[in-house]
Amino acid sequence: MFKLVIVDDEPTVRYGLKHYFDWSACGIEVVDEAENGLAALQVIERIKPDLVLTDVCMPKMDGIQLSNILSERYPQLKIVFISGHNDADFLKSALQVKAVDYIFKPVNVDELTEVMERVVDALRAEERERRLLADMQVKLTQGMPLLREKFLMSLIRDGAASPLRIKDRVDFLGLHLPFEAPYWVIVIRLDNSADVVESRSERDKQLLSYSVLNIVQELIDREIGGYVFENRMVEFVGILRMNEGEDQESLLFQLAEDVRGALYQYLKISVTIGVGERIASLASLPRSYAQAREAADQRWHLGKNQIISMDNLEQSDDGAYRFDPAQDERMISSLKAADEDKLLAGLQEIYDALARRRGEGFQYGRNISLQLLLLAGRAQLELGVSRKDAEEKESQLMVQVFQQETLDDLRRLVEQHLLEVCGRIREKRSGKSKNVIERVRALIDQRYAENLQVGDMAKEVFLSATYLCLLFKQETGETINEYLTKVRVEQAKALLRDPANKFYEVCYAVGYSDPSYFSKLFKKYTGFTPSSYRDDVM
């Protein structure tokens, strides 16, 4: 209900207005009355009504004088004049004090109802507007941290072109950021983000972010000056402001050390901090931010839990590194042979080259790592040692490759998987390799007289020709061709003991088509030509 005060020097008028009109139907409550302007001022000061219904002509202080005072003191107060004088001067005076309406005596109930409904509508509209403004003010106050963060983000990305415009925004947001002053930008990046952040609930993520911001801002306020904000879930940016004449660089790196130490002490998290170069105004913040991010990116090569400045960004002159096909073949041969030493040596060569050539960046190192994982998958498929969950395991590894934050982490991930594959191949071979060798030997013993090729034997035992040759050599100490030649020579020696067998017939019988080549080969293995061997044994 809106509060109304009735002011009139005639008691009967006041009584009639108060008691013979249904004020509650209009949403109004008559809270008091007064016989003149002076008395009304005291009542209004005490009650603070929403509207005043006042006579114009009254002793001591008339309605016009009262209205002038009320309009100055209470501009929101609604004033309705009521008078028996149909005088244009009174009406003009009422309009000058911005009265909302004017009613003549004797009061007509319908007219009074219409006027009061208009006044109440106006009061309600103003009340809604005040509530809306109050709500907006509350929301603005609540959203001020977000507005500051948005503004600080725009500074590091777009800079500040207009000092006057920036000053207005800085003042509105309550920030102390002079346009011309020494500034640095630091980038604080959470290490092991997959473990630290991704494993947390959304509530815990927000709590972690809030804690990091509070700890870092407290240190900035205590030691230097400036602001920190969250740029991404795992990256926080500090805009640091210093005074001229201070040992700025020492203060800067001391702050970075304190931030790193405090975050580990209180939150048990490791961070890498990239430091940009000193700049002289807000306009240059994007340059310092880009340098700080580039410095933080060197975590890939230099490792985690570091404070990295522009001095660390020197790159090697060795030129671009490329993973060539020869390395590809050496790696897959080492895998198939389950030769861990060769495998580790090959991995060291690859990753040492990547570490020396920082210009290759994340993408190339990750691509090479993916290629190595695919080689391991290929080796397992060719040797028939692939796990049932191989596809799922491979998919997980592909995701993990992109989660690794340093080249060393990536190397360890790939190395661990390739060693597991080596172990699986070795385990498979330890149970079946002897059987494979025996089958190959039996095949040679039975078919030595044919034009027998390694590829034919590999198909019989369901292995690749390359792997079969490697396996046979490792298990027997001799190559397949050496064993085949030995079998043929032994069979030739047996046939030569029978004088009925001609030399060329023996050559064809043991699988050779050229008697001259056969003779040379026989002498190489026995020290005799076929004819001298026969003469010797006869």
N, C-alpha and C positions, 0 to 999 in steps of 0.2 A: 504494500500500500504506500502511496506517495503522501507525504505530510503537507497539510495546508494550514496557513495562518490567515484569518479573516481580520481585516483592519477597516473600521468604520466608526465614526463618532456617534452614530445613532444606535443605542442598545437594541432597539426593536429590529433594526435591520440585521444587526449581527445575530440576534436570536433566530430571526426568520431564516437567514441564510444557513445557519448551523443546523436547525432542526427540521426545516420543511423541504429539504432537498436530500435525495438519496445519494450521498457522496460515495458510499461503498460500492454502488453499482458502477461507478466510474473508476474504481480502484484508488479512491482518495480517502484519507482520514483527516478530519479537522482536529488538529492537535492543540490549538490555542487561538486567542483573539486579542485585539488591542483597539483602544478608542482613538488613537492618533498615531502620527508617524514616529514621534519620540518613543512612545510606549512600545510601538511595534519593533523598533530597532533592538530594544532590550530582549524582547521575546524571540526575535529571529536570531540574535546572537547566541541565545541559550539553546534553542531547539534545532536550528539549522534545517528549516523546512525545504521542500522541493518547489513549492509555489506559494505565491501570495495573492490573495484577492483583496484589493484595497480601493477604498473610496478616494476620489481625487481631492475634494474640498474638505479639509479637516483643520481644526485649530492646532496651534503650536508647530506642527509640521504637516504640510499637505502631502497628498499621494505622489505628486511630481517630485518634490524634494526627497521624499523617501525612496522613490524609485531610482533617482540619480545616485544616491548613496549605495543602495543595494546592488545596482548594476556594476558599480566599481568594486565593491567588496565581494560580492557573490555573483560572478558573471553567469554561472549556470542556473541561477534561480529564475523561475518563470513568474512573470508579473502580469496579472489581468486587472485592468481598471474597471471600476463600477461607479457610475455617477448619475445624478439626476440632471445635470447640466448638459444640454445638447449644444455644446459650444465647440466651434472649430478650433479655437486656440487650445483648449484642453486636449482635443484629439491630436493636434500637431505636437504638443508637448509629450504626449504619451508615445507617439511614434519616435520622437527624438531619444527617448530613454529605452527604446527597443522593447516596449511592452508587447506581449504576444497577442493580446486581444483587448477589446473595449466593449463593456456592456452598459446599457442605459437603465436607469431606474424608471418605473418599477420593473424589477427583474422578471423576465419571462423564463419559465422553467425549461421550456424546449430550447430556447436560445442558450441558456446557461449550460444545459446538457451538451449541446453541440460544441460550445466553446471548450468545456472541460474535456470532452473526448478528444478534441484536437490537441489540447495541451498535454494530456496523458500520452497520446500517441507520440508526440514530440519527445516527452520525457523517456518513454520506453525506447525510442530509437536512439537517443543519446546514451541511455544506459547500456544498450547492446553495443554501441560503438565503443564506450569506455571499457566494457568487458573484453571486447575484441582487441582493443589496444593493449589492455593489461595482459591478455593471453599472449599477444605477439611480443610484448616486452619480456615476459617470462621465457618464452621460447627463444627469443634473441639472446637472452642472458645464458640460457642453458646451451644454446648452440654456439656461443662465442668460441669455445675451444676448437670446434670444427671449422668455424670461419677463419680463425687464426691459422689452423693447419692448411686450409685451402690456399690462403694468401701466401704462406711461406713456401708451399709447393710451387705456386706461380712464380715466386722470386727465383727459385733455383732453376726453373725451366725457361722462363721468359725474361728474367731480369726486371729492371725498373727504369723505364725510359723517362718519365716525368717526375722530377723531384717534388713538385707541389702536389700532384695527384697522389703520389706515394705517401707524402706526409699526412694528407687527410685520412687515408686508409689506416696508416700506422697509428694515428691518434685515436681513431674510432675503435680500433681493435685493442688499444691499450698496450702497444708494443713500443719498446725503446730501440729503434733502429734508425739512426741518423743516415741520411742518404750518402754523405761523404764520411767515411771512417774506415779504419783497417778491419778487414773481415777475413775469416777462413771458413771453409766448408769441410766438415768431416763426414764420412759415411761409415756407420757402424753396422756391420753385417753379422748376423748370428751364424756361428759355425754349427755343423751337424744339424742343419735345419730339419731334415727328414725325421730325425729322432726327437729333436727338441720341440718342434711345432706340430708336425703332422700327426703325431701320436696323441695329441691333447684334444680334449673336448673344446667346443667353441667357447665355452665359459672360461676354461683355463687358458686358451689362447689370448682372450681379451685381458685376462688377469696378468698374464706374462707381459703383454704389450704395455699395459698400464704401469707395471712395476719397472720395466726398463726405462720408460719415459720419466717416471718420478726420480729414479736414481740418477740418471744422466742429467736431468734438469737441475737437480739439487747441486750436483758437482759444478755445473756450468755457472749457476748463480753464485756459488761460493768462491770460485777460482777465477772466472774470466768475465762472463756476461754473454748473453745470447739466448738462443732457443733451440730445442730439439723437437722433432716431430717424426711420426711414423710415415715413411714413404711407401713401404710395402710391408707385408707381414714379417719378413725377415730382414728388412733394411730400415734403419733409422738415420735421419740426417740432422746434423747439428750446424746451425749458422752461428759462428762465434764472433763476438765483437770485442775489440781490445782498445785500450787507450794508447795514444802516442807516447813514446818514451819508455814503455814497459819492455822488458826482455820477452818479447812476444813469442818467439819460437820456443824458448824454454818453457813458458807457461802453457803453450799449446801442447807440447809433447808430454808435459807433466799431467795435464788434464787427460790426455788419451790414455796414459798409463793408469791413472786413477780410475777412469771409466772401466777399463779392462779388468782391473783388480776388483772393483766393487761389484761388477756384474757376476764375476765368478764367486766372490765371497758370499753374496746375498742370494743369488739365484742359481748358482752352480752351472752357469753357462759360459761357454767360450765365445769370444767375438774377434773378428778381424776388423781393424779400423783403417780406412783409407783417408789420407790427408791431402787436400788440395793446396794450391799455392796461395800466398797472401794476395788480396786484392784491395783496392782503395775505395770502392763504392758498391752500393747495392746493384748497380747496373751490371757489374761483372760477376755476380754470383753464379750464373750458369757455367762460366768457364771454370771456376774453382770447383763446382760440383762435378763437372765432367772429369776433371783431373782426380778428384777424390774417388769417384766410382772406378776409374781406370786403375787407380792404385789398389783399391780393394779387390779388383778382379785378379790382381797378381797373386792372390791366395792360391790360385790354380797352380802356380809354379813354386811359390815361396813357402806354402804351407799355412796352416790355420794359426789362430791366436797370435797374430802379428799386428804391429803398427807399421803401416807401409805408406811412405811418402813418395813424392815425385822422383826422388833420388833412386828409388828402387825400380824405376821403369826403364832402365837401360836394357837394350835388347842385343842379342848375339848377332854377329855379322856372318854367321855360318851359312846363311841362305835358307831357302825353303827345304823342308824335309818331305820326301815322298816315299810311301810304302810300296816297294816295287814287287813284281811278280816272283822274283827269286826268293825274297823273304817269305812270301806267301807259301811257296813250295817247301822251303826249309822248315817252316813252322808246322805245316801239316805232316811232314815226314817225321819230325820229332814227336808229334802227338801219336802217330800211328805206331811208332817204335816204342812208345812209352818211355822215351829218353828224357828224364826230368832235367838232367844237367844241360843238355842242348836246348831244351825248351826254355829254361830259365835264362840261359845265355842269350837266346834270341829275343826274349821279352826285354831284357836289360838293354840290349842294343837299340830296340825300338823306342822305349820310353826315355832312355838317356838322350837320344836324338831329339825327341819332342821337348824335353826339358831345356836343352840348349837353345832351341829355336822358339822363343816365346811368341814370335809373330804369328805362329800357326794358330794360337788361341785355343778356346774350348772345343770348337766344332770339329776341327781336324782330329784332335786327340780322341774325341768321342767316336768319330767315324771309324778310326783305326781300331779302337777297342771293340766296336760292334762287329767289324770285319773279323777280328780274332775269335770272337765268340761264335760267329757263323762258321768259321773254319773248324772249330771244335765240334759243332753240331754235324758238320759234313763228315768229319772223321768217324764219329760215332755211328752215323748211318751206314757208311761204307763198310765198317767193321762189324756191324750188327750188335753193337753194345749200347745202343740208345736205351734210356730208361723209359718206363711207361709214361711218366709225367714229364718227358723231355720238352714237350711243347710249352707246358705251363712254366717249367723252370726257365726255359729260354725267354719267355715273355717277361718274367720277373726280372731276369738279368738285364734285359733291354731297358726296363724302367729304371733299374738301379744305376745303370750307366749315366743316365741324365740327372741322377740325384747326387752323384759324387761331386765334391766341391774342390778337390785338389787332384793334380795329376798323380800324386802318390796313392791317394785313395782309389783312383780309377785303376792304377796298375795292380794294387793289391786285390781288387775285385776280380779282374781278369786272370791274374796269376792263380788265385785260389781255385777258380773254376777250371782252368786248364790243367792244373795239377790233379784235381778230382777226376777229370776225364782221363788223364794219364793212368791214374790208379785203377780206374774202371777197365781200361784197355789191358793193363798188366794183369789184372785179376782174371779177365776173360781168357787171356792168352795162357796163363798158368794152368788153366784147366783143360784147354782145348788145343794148344799149340802143338803138343807132342802128337796128338791124333792127326792134326793137319800134316805134319812133317811125314808121319808114317804113311798117310794116304798118298802124298806126293811121291815118296820113294817107291811105294808099291806100283803107282801109275807108271813111273819111269821104268821100273824093272819089267813091267808087262809090255810096255809100248815103246821101248827104246828104239826099235827098228823103224818106227814111223817118223815122219817129219814133225816131231813133237815140239810145240812152242810153249813158252811160259804162259801166254794168254790162255791156251787150251787147258793147262793144268789149273790155272786160277779159277776158271769157270767150274771145273770139277769140284773144287773145295769152297766155292762161293766167296772168294776174296778177290780184291783187285790185284792185278799183276804186280804193281809196285809194292803193295804191302806183303804179298806172298814172297817176293824176292827178299825183302827186308827181314821177314820173319824166319825164312829158311836160313839165311846167313847168320842171324843171331843165335838160332837154336843149334846149328850144325857146324858153324865155322867155315862153311864153304858155300859158294853160290849154287843155284839150281843147275846152271849150265856146267859148272865144274863137276857136280855129281852125275849129271847125264853123260858127260864125256867119260868119266871114270867107269860108269857101268858099260858103256859101249866098248871101251878099250878092253875091259875084262872079258866081255863076250867075244871080242875079236881074237883075243889071245887063245881062248878055248877053241874057236873055230880054226885058227891057224895050226893047231896041233894035229889036225887031220889033213894029210897031204892031198886028199881028194878035193879039198876046198881051194878054189883058185883065189888069188889075191883080190881081184875085182868083185868076186862073189861075196867074199867076206866083207868088203867095203859096203856093198849094198845091203847085206844082211844085218848090219848093225846101225843102219840109218843114214849113211852118207852116200851122196850121189857123185862125188868127185874122188876118184882113187888117189889122185895126186895130193889133194888136201888131206885125205885120210892117212896117207903115208907120213906126211909131215906131222900131223897131230899124234899119230901112234909113236913116232920117234920121240916127240917132245915129252910124252908121258912115260915111255918105257926105256928110252935110250937106244932102242933098236928100230930099224926099219922093219916092216912086216916080213920081208924075206930073210933078213939076218936073224930075226927072232925065231922063225921056223927052223932055220939051220941050227940055231943054238939049242933049241929044245929037242931037236931030233938027234 
